[in-house]
Amino acid sequence: MFMILCSDKRKCPQLEGLQIIDAKTIKQYEGNPEVEALICSRDVAQVCQHMNLPNLKVIQLFSAGFDDIDPKLLQSKGVHLCNAANVYNVGMAEFVVYAMLMRAKRYNRSMKSRHIRLMRNYHYITELSGKTVGILGAGNIGQQIAKRLHAFDMHVWGYDLNTDGRPHFEKIYNIENIQEFLGGCDYIVNCMPLFKSTEGLLSKNWFDLMKSDVTIVNVGRRKIINDRDFISFLKKNKDAAAILDMFEKVPNPLTNPYRRLPNVLVLPGVTAISQEINQKLANLIGENMKRLRTGEQFLNQIV
C-alpha cells in the first residue's frame, strides 16, 4: 500500500489520504514498509533522515533551505531530497522592498501624527534612489531582490562565495573585499542560507565595518546573526535601524531585547507568506507526487 506522510495538510490541499505527522509522531512509522513519500518541514526531515523507512523514495521539503539535513546520508539510503527553491523568491523580494521603503519614508515616525500639516518638519524622509544596497546571498532570492531594487535606481551590490557576474548586480564581492562592501552600503539585506560557514557570520567584526546609520533587513536564518553583537551595535548606533523577520514566533516585547530597541522593527514571520506562494508550493508538491508514480525525475531535486 502506497503511503504519504505529511506534516501540514494545508500546504498540499489537492492530495488525499495523507497521514498527518509531526517531529514526534513520525517515529511511530519506524520500519514501516508502506511509507514512500514524506512532505514536511525541516524539523520533521531532520528526524526522518535517521529513521529506517525501507521504501521511502522522496522527502519533499516545504522550505528552500535544508540546513541540518544531510543529503549524502539520504542518498546512501536511496532517498531523494527535494526543496522548495523558486517558490518564495518573488514574495520575499517584494517584502524586502516594502521593509526598505518603510525605513526610507520613516513610516513609524510619520504616522505618529494623524493630522498632517503642509509645513510639518519631515526632513527625516529619504529616497532609495542613489543609495547603495548590499545583498548578502546572491542566489535565487537575492537576484529577485536585486532586480526590484535596481528599478529604484539604487547601486546594487552582492556578497557571495563566488564573484562571477549575476543578473541585476553591479558587482559581486566576497570575503577578500568585505571591508569595501560593508563600508559602502546604506542598506544591507541578509538572505544567505544557513550553513556551517555562515552560522554567526554577522558578528562584531562585520558590524564594526558598517556605516553608523546603516539599515539592516534580515530575512535569513536567525543563526546567521550573533545576537549579542548585533544588539550592542544597534544600541551604540542610534541612527542605524534593523527590520527583522527571523523569528518563527513573534518575540515577547517585555523580555526580548530586539523588541525593546526603538530602532528595530520586528515583523511577525510574514516575509515568505502570500496566496501566490501557497499556490506555487501546492503545485510543486502535486507535481512531484505525480512524478513519484510515473518514475520521472523530481523537480528541485537536491540528491
Phi and psi in degrees as GROMACS dihedral restraints (atoms count N, CA, C in turn):
[ dihedral_restraints ]
;  ai    aj    ak    al  type     phi  dphi    fc
    3     4     5     6     1   -82.0    20    10
    4     5     6     7     1   127.6    20    10
    6     7     8     9     1  -131.8    20    10
    7     8     9    10     1   133.8    20    10
    9    10    11    12     1  -115.9    20    10
   10    11    12    13     1   127.0    20    10
   12    13    14    15     1   -96.8    20    10
   13    14    15    16     1   142.5    20    10
   15    16    17    18     1  -144.3    20    10
   16    17    18    19     1   138.5    20    10
   18    19    20    21     1   -97.3    20    10
   19    20    21    22     1    -2.8    20    10
   21    22    23    24     1  -159.6    20    10
   22    23    24    25     1    98.0    20    10
   24    25    26    27     1   -62.0    20    10
   25    26    27    28     1   -27.3    20    10
   27    28    29    30     1   -63.4    20    10
   28    29    30    31     1   -24.6    20    10
   30    31    32    33     1   -84.9    20    10
   31    32    33    34     1    -9.0    20    10
   33    34    35    36     1  -140.9    20    10
   34    35    36    37     1    66.1    20    10
   36    37    38    39     1   -67.0    20    10
   37    38    39    40     1   -17.9    20    10
   39    40    41    42     1   -83.3    20    10
   40    41    42    43     1    -8.2    20    10
   42    43    44    45     1   -96.6    20    10
   43    44    45    46     1   140.4    20    10
   45    46    47    48     1  -114.9    20    10
   46    47    48    49     1   159.7    20    10
   48    49    50    51     1    73.6    20    10
   49    50    51    52     1    22.1    20    10
   51    52    53    54     1   -75.3    20    10
   52    53    54    55     1   144.9    20    10
   54    55    56    57     1   -97.5    20    10
   55    56    57    58     1   116.2    20    10
   57    58    59    60     1   -85.0    20    10
   58    59    60    61     1   128.7    20    10
   60    61    62    63     1  -137.1    20    10
   61    62    63    64     1   172.3    20    10
   63    64    65    66     1  -138.8    20    10
   64    65    66    67     1  -169.7    20    10
   66    67    68    69     1   -65.0    20    10
   67    68    69    70     1   -19.6    20    10
   69    70    71    72     1   -94.7    20    10
   70    71    72    73     1   -47.7    20    10
   72    73    74    75     1   -73.0    20    10
   73    74    75    76     1   -17.5    20    10
   75    76    77    78     1   -63.9    20    10
   76    77    78    79     1   -24.6    20    10
   78    79    80    81     1   -64.3    20    10
   79    80    81    82     1   -20.0    20    10
   81    82    83    84     1   -66.6    20    10
   82    83    84    85     1   -16.6    20    10
   84    85    86    87     1   -96.2    20    10
   85    86    87    88     1     8.9    20    10
   87    88    89    90     1   -51.7    20    10
   88    89    90    91     1   124.4    20    10
   90    91    92    93     1    79.1    20    10
   91    92    93    94     1     2.4    20    10
   93    94    95    96     1   -73.5    20    10
   94    95    96    97     1   118.9    20    10
   96    97    98    99     1   -78.9    20    10
   97    98    99   100     1    -7.2    20    10
   99   100   101   102     1   -86.4    20    10
  100   101   102   103     1   -16.1    20    10
  102   103   104   105     1   -78.0    20    10
  103   104   105   106     1   118.9    20    10
  105   106   107   108     1  -113.8    20    10
  106   107   108   109     1   -19.5    20    10
  108   109   110   111     1  -146.6    20    10
  109   110   111   112     1   147.4    20    10
  111   112   113   114     1  -131.0    20    10
  112   113   114   115     1   123.2    20    10
  114   115   116   117     1  -113.3    20    10
  115   116   117   118     1   116.7    20    10
  117   118   119   120     1  -162.5    20    10
  118   119   120   121     1   174.1    20    10
  120   121   122   123     1   -83.2    20    10
  121   122   123   124     1   170.3    20    10
  123   124   125   126     1   -62.1    20    10
  124   125   126   127     1   -39.7    20    10
  126   127   128   129     1   -63.8    20    10
  127   128   129   130     1   -34.2    20    10
  129   130   131   132     1   -71.7    20    10
  130   131   132   133     1   -41.9    20    10
  132   133   134   135     1   -63.1    20    10
  133   134   135   136     1   -33.7    20    10
  135   136   137   138     1   -63.0    20    10
  136   137   138   139     1   -34.0    20    10
  138   139   140   141     1   -75.7    20    10
  139   140   141   142     1   -45.0    20    10
  141   142   143   144     1   -61.7    20    10
  142   143   144   145     1   -34.7    20    10
  144   145   146   147     1   -61.0    20    10
  145   146   147   148     1   -20.2    20    10
  147   148   149   150     1  -101.7    20    10
  148   149   150   151     1     4.2    20    10
  150   151   152   153     1   -93.0    20    10
  151   152   153   154     1   163.9    20    10
  153   154   155   156     1  -101.2    20    10
  154   155   156   157     1   100.0    20    10
  156   157   158   159     1  -121.9    20    10
  157   158   159   160     1    90.4    20    10
  159   160   161   162     1   -58.9    20    10
  160   161   162   163     1   -27.9    20    10
  162   163   164   165     1  -113.0    20    10
  163   164   165   166     1    14.9    20    10
  165   166   167   168     1   -67.0    20    10
  166   167   168   169     1   127.1    20    10
  168   169   170   171     1  -108.6    20    10
  169   170   171   172     1   -30.2    20    10
  171   172   173   174     1  -151.3    20    10
  172   173   174   175     1   141.0    20    10
  174   175   176   177     1  -113.7    20    10
  175   176   177   178     1   117.3    20    10
  177   178   179   180     1  -103.2    20    10
  178   179   180   181     1   115.2    20    10
  180   181   182   183     1   -83.9    20    10
  181   182   183   184     1   149.3    20    10
  183   184   185   186     1   -76.9    20    10
  184   185   186   187     1   -19.0    20    10
  186   187   188   189     1  -106.7    20    10
  187   188   189   190     1   160.0    20    10
  189   190   191   192     1   -78.7    20    10
  190   191   192   193     1   -35.4    20    10
  192   193   194   195     1   -77.3    20    10
  193   194   195   196     1   149.5    20    10
  195   196   197   198     1  -135.2    20    10
  196   197   198   199     1    37.2    20    10
  198   199   200   201     1   -61.8    20    10
  199   200   201   202     1   144.5    20    10
  201   202   203   204     1    67.0    20    10
  202   203   204   205     1    14.5    20    10
  204   205   206   207     1  -114.2    20    10
  205   206   207   208     1   132.6    20    10
  207   208   209   210     1   -98.9    20    10
  208   209   210   211     1   100.5    20    10
  210   211   212   213     1   -60.2    20    10
  211   212   213   214     1   -36.1    20    10
  213   214   215   216     1   -67.1    20    10
  214   215   216   217     1   -36.9    20    10
  216   217   218   219     1   -63.1    20    10
  217   218   219   220     1   -44.9    20    10
  219   220   221   222     1   -65.3    20    10
  220   221   222   223     1   -39.3    20    10
  222   223   224   225     1   -62.1    20    10
  223   224   225   226     1   -38.2    20    10
  225   226   227   228     1   -65.7    20    10
  226   227   228   229     1   -21.3    20    10
  228   229   230   231     1   -95.5    20    10
  229   230   231   232     1     0.2    20    10
  231   232   233   234     1    78.2    20    10
  232   233   234   235     1    23.6    20    10
  234   235   236   237     1  -105.7    20    10
  235   236   237   238     1   128.9    20    10
  237   238   239   240     1   -85.1    20    10
  238   239   240   241     1   139.4    20    10
  240   241   242   243     1  -112.4    20    10
  241   242   243   244     1   126.2    20    10
  243   244   245   246     1  -124.2    20    10
  244   245   246   247     1   139.1    20    10
  246   247   248   249     1  -110.4    20    10
  247   248   249   250     1  -172.1    20    10
  249   250   251   252     1  -110.5    20    10
  250   251   252   253     1    40.5    20    10
  252   253   254   255     1   -57.6    20    10
  253   254   255   256     1   143.3    20    10
  255   256   257   258     1    71.9    20    10
  256   257   258   259     1     3.5    20    10
  258   259   260   261     1   -82.6    20    10
  259   260   261   262     1   -40.3    20    10
  261   262   263   264     1   -98.5    20    10
  262   263   264   265     1    -7.8    20    10
  264   265   266   267     1   -53.8    20    10
  265   266   267   268     1   -54.3    20    10
  267   268   269   270     1   -66.4    20    10
  268   269   270   271     1   -46.8    20    10
  270   271   272   273     1   -60.4    20    10
  271   272   273   274     1   -43.1    20    10
  273   274   275   276     1   -68.1    20    10
  274   275   276   277     1   -39.5    20    10
  276   277   278   279     1   -63.2    20    10
  277   278   279   280     1   -42.9    20    10
  279   280   281   282     1   -63.2    20    10
  280   281   282   283     1   -37.7    20    10
  282   283   284   285     1   -69.5    20    10
  283   284   285   286     1   -35.0    20    10
  285   286   287   288     1   -62.6    20    10
  286   287   288   289     1   -44.2    20    10
  288   289   290   291     1   -61.4    20    10
  289   290   291   292     1   -43.1    20    10
  291   292   293   294     1   -57.8    20    10
  292   293   294   295     1   -45.3    20    10
  294   295   296   297     1   -63.6    20    10
  295   296   297   298     1   -42.2    20    10
  297   298   299   300     1   -66.9    20    10
  298   299   300   301     1   -37.6    20    10
  300   301   302   303     1   -68.2    20    10
  301   302   303   304     1   -36.3    20    10
  303   304   305   306     1   -58.4    20    10
  304   305   306   307     1   -41.4    20    10
  306   307   308   309     1   -70.1    20    10
  307   308   309   310     1   -46.3    20    10
  309   310   311   312     1   -63.1    20    10
  310   311   312   313     1   -39.1    20    10
  312   313   314   315     1   -91.2    20    10
  313   314   315   316     1     2.9    20    10
  315   316   317   318     1    49.8    20    10
  316   317   318   319     1    55.2    20    10
  318   319   320   321     1   -51.5    20    10
  319   320   321   322     1   -49.1    20    10
  321   322   323   324     1   -62.8    20    10
  322   323   324   325     1   -38.8    20    10
  324   325   326   327     1   -74.6    20    10
  325   326   327   328     1   -40.8    20    10
  327   328   329   330     1   -66.7    20    10
  328   329   330   331     1   -33.4    20    10
  330   331   332   333     1   -84.1    20    10
  331   332   333   334     1    -0.3    20    10
  333   334   335   336     1   -67.8    20    10
  334   335   336   337     1   -27.6    20    10
  336   337   338   339     1  -107.4    20    10
  337   338   339   340     1   122.7    20    10
  339   340   341   342     1   -81.9    20    10
  340   341   342   343     1   -16.5    20    10
  342   343   344   345     1  -110.2    20    10
  343   344   345   346     1   100.2    20    10
  345   346   347   348     1   -80.9    20    10
  346   347   348   349     1   130.6    20    10
  348   349   350   351     1  -109.3    20    10
  349   350   351   352     1   144.5    20    10
  351   352   353   354     1   -60.1    20    10
  352   353   354   355     1   -35.1    20    10
  354   355   356   357     1   -99.2    20    10
  355   356   357   358     1    13.9    20    10
  357   358   359   360     1   -61.8    20    10
  358   359   360   361     1   148.1    20    10
  360   361   362   363     1   -80.0    20    10
  361   362   363   364     1    96.5    20    10
  363   364   365   366     1  -108.8    20    10
  364   365   366   367     1    38.0    20    10
  366   367   368   369     1   -64.9    20    10
  367   368   369   370     1   -17.2    20    10
  369   370   371   372     1   -81.2    20    10
  370   371   372   373     1    -9.9    20    10
  372   373   374   375     1   -73.8    20    10
  373   374   375   376     1   135.0    20    10
  375   376   377   378     1  -126.8    20    10
  376   377   378   379     1   177.4    20    10
  378   379   380   381     1  -117.6    20    10
  379   380   381   382     1   153.6    20    10
  381   382   383   384     1   -77.7    20    10
  382   383   384   385     1   -31.5    20    10
  384   385   386   387     1   -55.8    20    10
  385   386   387   388     1   130.8    20    10
  387   388   389   390     1    86.6    20    10
  388   389   390   391     1   -12.4    20    10
  390   391   392   393     1   -82.4    20    10
  391   392   393   394     1   163.8    20    10
  393   394   395   396     1  -109.4    20    10
  394   395   396   397     1   128.3    20    10
  396   397   398   399     1  -115.7    20    10
  397   398   399   400     1   133.9    20    10
  399   400   401   402     1  -109.7    20    10
  400   401   402   403     1   124.9    20    10
  402   403   404   405     1  -106.6    20    10
  403   404   405   406     1   114.8    20    10
  405   406   407   408     1   -82.3    20    10
  406   407   408   409     1   106.3    20    10
  408   409   410   411     1   106.6    20    10
  409   410   411   412     1   101.0    20    10
  411   412   413   414     1  -104.2    20    10
  412   413   414   415     1    32.8    20    10
  414   415   416   417     1   -83.6    20    10
  415   416   417   418     1  -148.8    20    10
  417   418   419   420     1   -60.5    20    10
  418   419   420   421     1   -47.3    20    10
  420   421   422   423     1   -68.8    20    10
  421   422   423   424     1   -44.8    20    10
  423   424   425   426     1   -58.9    20    10
  424   425   426   427     1   -38.1    20    10
  426   427   428   429     1   -69.4    20    10
  427   428   429   430     1   -35.4    20    10
  429   430   431   432     1   -68.3    20    10
  430   431   432   433     1   -36.9    20    10
  432   433   434   435     1   -64.9    20    10
  433   434   435   436     1   -46.8    20    10
  435   436   437   438     1   -59.5    20    10
  436   437   438   439     1   -40.7    20    10
  438   439   440   441     1   -57.9    20    10
  439   440   441   442     1   -43.1    20    10
  441   442   443   444     1   -75.6    20    10
  442   443   444   445     1   -38.7    20    10
  444   445   446   447     1   -74.3    20    10
  445   446   447   448     1   -27.4    20    10
  447   448   449   450     1   -61.2    20    10
  448   449   450   451     1   -35.0    20    10
  450   451   452   453     1   -69.6    20    10
  451   452   453   454     1   -16.2    20    10
  453   454   455   456     1   -89.3    20    10
  454   455   456   457     1    10.2    20    10
  456   457   458   459     1    62.3    20    10
  457   458   459   460     1    34.8    20    10
  459   460   461   462     1   -89.0    20    10
  460   461   462   463     1   157.9    20    10
  462   463   464   465     1   -84.6    20    10
  463   464   465   466     1   116.7    20    10
  465   466   467   468     1  -109.0    20    10
  466   467   468   469     1   112.6    20    10
  468   469   470   471     1  -109.6    20    10
  469   470   471   472     1   153.0    20    10
  471   472   473   474     1  -126.3    20    10
  472   473   474   475     1   153.0    20    10
  474   475   476   477     1  -121.3    20    10
  475   476   477   478     1   128.3    20    10
  477   478   479   480     1  -155.6    20    10
  478   479   480   481     1   171.2    20    10
  480   481   482   483     1   -66.6    20    10
  481   482   483   484     1   -35.7    20    10
  483   484   485   486     1  -111.2    20    10
  484   485   486   487     1   148.1    20    10
  486   487   488   489     1  -105.6    20    10
  487   488   489   490     1    20.9    20    10
  489   490   491   492     1   -68.0    20    10
  490   491   492   493     1   155.0    20    10
  492   493   494   495     1   -62.4    20    10
  493   494   495   496     1   140.7    20    10
  495   496   497   498     1  -127.2    20    10
  496   497   498   499     1   147.8    20    10
  498   499   500   501     1   -58.0    20    10
  499   500   501   502     1   138.7    20    10
  501   502   503   504     1    76.4    20    10
  502   503   504   505     1     1.5    20    10
  504   505   506   507     1  -104.1    20    10
  505   506   507   508     1   136.8    20    10
  507   508   509   510     1   -70.2    20    10
  508   509   510   511     1   -38.7    20    10
  510   511   512   513     1  -157.0    20    10
  511   512   513   514     1   145.5    20    10
  513   514   515   516     1  -111.1    20    10
  514   515   516   517     1   126.0    20    10
  516   517   518   519     1  -104.6    20    10
  517   518   519   520     1   162.3    20    10
  519   520   521   522     1  -134.5    20    10
  520   521   522   523     1  -168.8    20    10
  522   523   524   525     1   -61.6    20    10
  523   524   525   526     1   -25.0    20    10
  525   526   527   528     1   -67.2    20    10
  526   527   528   529     1   -27.4    20    10
  528   529   530   531     1  -126.0    20    10
  529   530   531   532     1    40.3    20    10
  531   532   533   534     1   -66.2    20    10
  532   533   534   535     1   -31.0    20    10
  534   535   536   537     1   -64.1    20    10
  535   536   537   538     1   -44.1    20    10
  537   538   539   540     1   -63.6    20    10
  538   539   540   541     1   -40.8    20    10
  540   541   542   543     1   -63.8    20    10
  541   542   543   544     1   -57.4    20    10
  543   544   545   546     1   -66.8    20    10
  544   545   546   547     1   -37.6    20    10
  546   547   548   549     1   -70.9    20    10
  547   548   549   550     1   -17.5    20    10
  549   550   551   552     1   -99.9    20    10
  550   551   552   553     1    -1.0    20    10
  552   553   554   555     1   -95.7    20    10
  553   554   555   556     1   131.9    20    10
  555   556   557   558     1   -84.5    20    10
  556   557   558   559     1   -30.9    20    10
  558   559   560   561     1  -129.4    20    10
  559   560   561   562     1   141.7    20    10
  561   562   563   564     1  -128.2    20    10
  562   563   564   565     1   126.7    20    10
  564   565   566   567     1  -114.2    20    10
  565   566   567   568     1   123.8    20    10
  567   568   569   570     1  -102.9    20    10
  568   569   570   571     1   116.9    20    10
  570   571   572   573     1  -134.3    20    10
  571   572   573   574     1    28.6    20    10
  573   574   575   576     1   -68.6    20    10
  574   575   576   577     1   145.7    20    10
  576   577   578   579     1   -73.4    20    10
  577   578   579   580     1   157.6    20    10
  579   580   581   582     1   -91.0    20    10
  580   581   582   583     1   115.3    20    10
  582   583   584   585     1  -130.7    20    10
  583   584   585   586     1   174.2    20    10
  585   586   587   588     1   -57.3    20    10
  586   587   588   589     1   -35.9    20    10
  588   589   590   591     1   -73.7    20    10
  589   590   591   592     1   -19.0    20    10
  591   592   593   594     1  -106.7    20    10
  592   593   594   595     1    -9.7    20    10
  594   595   596   597     1   -64.0    20    10
  595   596   597   598     1   124.4    20    10
  597   598   599   600     1    71.7    20    10
  598   599   600   601     1    14.3    20    10
  600   601   602   603     1   -65.3    20    10
  601   602   603   604     1   -39.2    20    10
  603   604   605   606     1   -80.6    20    10
  604   605   606   607     1    91.6    20    10
  606   607   608   609     1  -134.3    20    10
  607   608   609   610     1  -172.7    20    10
  609   610   611   612     1   -53.3    20    10
  610   611   612   613     1   -41.2    20    10
  612   613   614   615     1   -57.1    20    10
  613   614   615   616     1   -36.4    20    10
  615   616   617   618     1   -82.7    20    10
  616   617   618   619     1   -42.5    20    10
  618   619   620   621     1   -61.4    20    10
  619   620   621   622     1   -35.4    20    10
  621   622   623   624     1   -64.4    20    10
  622   623   624   625     1   -19.6    20    10
  624   625   626   627     1   -91.1    20    10
  625   626   627   628     1    -8.7    20    10
  627   628   629   630     1   -86.2    20    10
  628   629   630   631     1   159.7    20    10
  630   631   632   633     1   -64.6    20    10
  631   632   633   634     1   151.5    20    10
  633   634   635   636     1   -71.7    20    10
  634   635   636   637     1   -16.1    20    10
  636   637   638   639     1  -116.0    20    10
  637   638   639   640     1    25.3    20    10
  639   640   641   642     1   -67.3    20    10
  640   641   642   643     1   149.5    20    10
  642   643   644   645     1  -109.4    20    10
  643   644   645   646     1   125.3    20    10
  645   646   647   648     1  -111.7    20    10
  646   647   648   649     1   123.0    20    10
  648   649   650   651     1  -110.8    20    10
  649   650   651   652     1   119.9    20    10
  651   652   653   654     1  -114.8    20    10
  652   653   654   655     1   117.5    20    10
  654   655   656   657     1  -121.3    20    10
  655   656   657   658     1    14.0    20    10
  657   658   659   660     1   -95.0    20    10
  658   659   660   661     1  -174.8    20    10
  660   661   662   663     1   -67.2    20    10
  661   662   663   664     1   144.7    20    10
  663   664   665   666     1   -64.1    20    10
  664   665   666   667     1   -33.3    20    10
  666   667   668   669     1   -65.6    20    10
  667   668   669   670     1   -13.6    20    10
  669   670   671   672     1   -71.4    20    10
  670   671   672   673     1   -23.0    20    10
  672   673   674   675     1  -102.7    20    10
  673   674   675   676     1   134.2    20    10
  675   676   677   678     1   -81.4    20    10
  676   677   678   679     1   105.0    20    10
  678   679   680   681     1   -57.5    20    10
  679   680   681   682     1   -45.0    20    10
  681   682   683   684     1   -61.0    20    10
  682   683   684   685     1   -45.1    20    10
  684   685   686   687     1   -67.9    20    10
  685   686   687   688     1   -38.4    20    10
  687   688   689   690     1   -66.7    20    10
  688   689   690   691     1   -46.0    20    10
  690   691   692   693     1   -63.3    20    10
  691   692   693   694     1   -40.5    20    10
  693   694   695   696     1   -61.3    20    10
  694   695   696   697     1   -42.3    20    10
  696   697   698   699     1   -63.3    20    10
  697   698   699   700     1   -43.4    20    10
  699   700   701   702     1   -69.8    20    10
  700   701   702   703     1   -32.9    20    10
  702   703   704   705     1   -70.3    20    10
  703   704   705   706     1   -39.0    20    10
  705   706   707   708     1   -73.5    20    10
  706   707   708   709     1   -36.6    20    10
  708   709   710   711     1  -109.5    20    10
  709   710   711   712     1    90.4    20    10
  711   712   713   714     1   -67.5    20    10
  712   713   714   715     1   -22.4    20    10
  714   715   716   717     1   -86.7    20    10
  715   716   717   718     1    -9.6    20    10
  717   718   719   720     1   -77.4    20    10
  718   719   720   721     1   162.7    20    10
  720   721   722   723     1  -145.6    20    10
  721   722   723   724     1   154.7    20    10
  723   724   725   726     1  -135.7    20    10
  724   725   726   727     1   135.4    20    10
  726   727   728   729     1  -120.5    20    10
  727   728   729   730     1   114.0    20    10
  729   730   731   732     1  -119.5    20    10
  730   731   732   733     1   124.9    20    10
  732   733   734   735     1  -126.6    20    10
  733   734   735   736     1    69.2    20    10
  735   736   737   738     1  -131.9    20    10
  736   737   738   739     1    16.0    20    10
  738   739   740   741     1  -114.1    20    10
  739   740   741   742     1   130.4    20    10
  741   742   743   744     1   -70.3    20    10
  742   743   744   745     1   -29.6    20    10
  744   745   746   747     1  -125.2    20    10
  745   746   747   748     1   140.2    20    10
  747   748   749   750     1   -62.7    20    10
  748   749   750   751     1   126.4    20    10
  750   751   752   753     1   -66.2    20    10
  751   752   753   754     1   149.9    20    10
  753   754   755   756     1   -65.2    20    10
  754   755   756   757     1   126.2    20    10
  756   757   758   759     1   -67.1    20    10
  757   758   759   760     1   -18.5    20    10
  759   760   761   762     1   -89.8    20    10
  760   761   762   763     1   -30.4    20    10
  762   763   764   765     1  -109.4    20    10
  763   764   765   766     1   -22.7    20    10
  765   766   767   768     1   -88.1    20    10
  766   767   768   769     1   126.0    20    10
  768   769   770   771     1   -63.9    20    10
  769   770   771   772     1   -29.9    20    10
  771   772   773   774     1   -63.9    20    10
  772   773   774   775     1   -40.4    20    10
  774   775   776   777     1   -69.8    20    10
  775   776   777   778     1   -17.9    20    10
  777   778   779   780     1   -92.4    20    10
  778   779   780   781     1    -5.9    20    10
  780   781   782   783     1   -89.0    20    10
  781   782   783   784     1   130.6    20    10
  783   784   785   786     1   -70.3    20    10
  784   785   786   787     1   -19.7    20    10
  786   787   788   789     1  -100.6    20    10
  787   788   789   790     1    22.3    20    10
  789   790   791   792     1  -125.9    20    10
  790   791   792   793     1   133.5    20    10
  792   793   794   795     1  -115.2    20    10
  793   794   795   796     1   120.1    20    10
  795   796   797   798     1   -99.5    20    10
  796   797   798   799     1   121.6    20    10
  798   799   800   801     1   -92.4    20    10
  799   800   801   802     1   149.7    20    10
  801   802   803   804     1   -85.6    20    10
  802   803   804   805     1    45.9    20    10
  804   805   806   807     1    65.6    20    10
  805   806   807   808     1    46.9    20    10
  807   808   809   810     1  -116.7    20    10
  808   809   810   811     1    -1.3    20    10
  810   811   812   813     1   -58.3    20    10
  811   812   813   814     1   -39.2    20    10
  813   814   815   816     1  -102.0    20    10
  814   815   816   817     1    33.2    20    10
  816   817   818   819     1  -124.2    20    10
  817   818   819   820     1   129.4    20    10
  819   820   821   822     1  -167.5    20    10
  820   821   822   823     1   162.0    20    10
  822   823   824   825     1   -61.4    20    10
  823   824   825   826     1   -38.4    20    10
  825   826   827   828     1   -68.9    20    10
  826   827   828   829     1   -38.0    20    10
  828   829   830   831     1   -61.2    20    10
  829   830   831   832     1   -45.3    20    10
  831   832   833   834     1   -56.8    20    10
  832   833   834   835     1   -42.2    20    10
  834   835   836   837     1   -69.7    20    10
  835   836   837   838     1   -42.0    20    10
  837   838   839   840     1   -63.2    20    10
  838   839   840   841     1   -40.3    20    10
  840   841   842   843     1   -66.2    20    10
  841   842   843   844     1   -43.4    20    10
  843   844   845   846     1   -62.0    20    10
  844   845   846   847     1   -39.7    20    10
  846   847   848   849     1   -64.8    20    10
  847   848   849   850     1   -42.3    20    10
  849   850   851   852     1   -62.3    20    10
  850   851   852   853     1   -47.2    20    10
  852   853   854   855     1   -62.3    20    10
  853   854   855   856     1   -45.7    20    10
  855   856   857   858     1   -60.4    20    10
  856   857   858   859     1   -41.5    20    10
  858   859   860   861     1   -65.8    20    10
  859   860   861   862     1   -42.4    20    10
  861   862   863   864     1   -70.4    20    10
  862   863   864   865     1   -31.9    20    10
  864   865   866   867     1   -69.6    20    10
  865   866   867   868     1   -32.1    20    10
  867   868   869   870     1   -66.6    20    10
  868   869   870   871     1   -41.5    20    10
  870   871   872   873     1   -68.2    20    10
  871   872   873   874     1   -26.2    20    10
  873   874   875   876     1   -60.0    20    10
  874   875   876   877     1   -37.3    20    10
  876   877   878   879     1   -80.5    20    10
  877   878   879   880     1   -33.8    20    10
  879   880   881   882     1   -88.7    20    10
  880   881   882   883     1   -15.6    20    10
  882   883   884   885     1    84.4    20    10
  883   884   885   886     1     7.7    20    10
  885   886   887   888     1   -73.7    20    10
  886   887   888   889     1   159.8    20    10
  888   889   890   891     1   -65.3    20    10
  889   890   891   892     1   139.1    20    10
  891   892   893   894     1   -72.8    20    10
  892   893   894   895     1   152.1    20    10
  894   895   896   897     1   -77.6    20    10
  895   896   897   898     1   149.3    20    10
  897   898   899   900     1    57.5    20    10
  898   899   900   901     1    35.3    20    10
  900   901   902   903     1   -79.5    20    10
  901   902   903   904     1   122.5    20    10
  903   904   905   906     1   -86.7    20    10
  904   905   906   907     1   -44.8    20    10
